[in-house]
Amino acid sequence: MVSVVDIRKRGIKAVEDELQKENKAIISFKGRPKYVMLTLEEYERLLLDSAYNELKKKKENGEAFVSGAKELIERIENEL
């Protein structure tokens, strides 16, 4: 965890050091966790995981049709 005081003293280096230990840096304000900073790679992974889980849930509920890559390419080509 990185405090706001650490950030004021050491700047982005304090955050970078924490990101090297984990894929996130929790920033505390007045002794309480307040913010989270992520590497860009971790942020993009979370976005992809979220999109995948949403699509999976829609498929389970019959709200989405998921096909193979070949069928998807054919559908895209037909729509163009």
N, C-alpha and C positions, 0 to 999 in steps of 0.2 A: 504494500500500500504506500502511496506517495501522498504526502501532505501538501497543502497549498503553500505552506512555509518552505518546504523543500523546493517546490517549483519556483518560488520567488528567489530563493538563494542560488539554485543550480540551473534553473531554466529547463529547457527541453531535455537536457542530459539526464535529469532525475527521472523523467518519464521513459526515456530510452533504456536506461539501466533496468527499470522494472519490466519493460516489455521484453528484454532479453531473458529475464528469469521465467516469465510466463508469456502467454500471448495476449495478455491484457494488463493494464495498469489501472488500479482503482485509486481514485484521487479522493482524499478525505478533506473535509472542510469542518473546522471546529471539532475534530476528533471523530467525525462520523463519515462513513463512506457516502460520497455524493455523486461522483461521476466515474465513468469507465472510458478509457481510451484503448483502442484496439489497433493492431497493425492492419494495413489495408487488406492483406491476404486473409486475415482472420475475419474481418468484416465481410468480405466477399463470400467466404465460406459459409458464414452464418446466413447471409442472404440466400445463397443457393440451397442450404438445408431447409430454410423456411419455405422457399418456393416448392421444393420437392415434397415436403410434408403437406403443404396445402393441396398440391395436385393429387397426392396419394389419398388424402381424405376425400377429395371430390370424386375420385375414381371409386372409392369404397361406397360412396353414397349414390353412385350412378349419375353424377353430375358432370363427369368428364370422360371423354373417350381417349384412351392412350393406345397408340399403335406402335409398330416397329419403325425404325428409321426409314426404311425403304418406303413404307406406306405414307409416312409423314412427308417425305420429299415429293412423292407423287401428288399428294394433296396440295402442297405449296405450288408446285408447277402448274397444276390444273387451275388454281386460283389466279395465277399470273396471266 
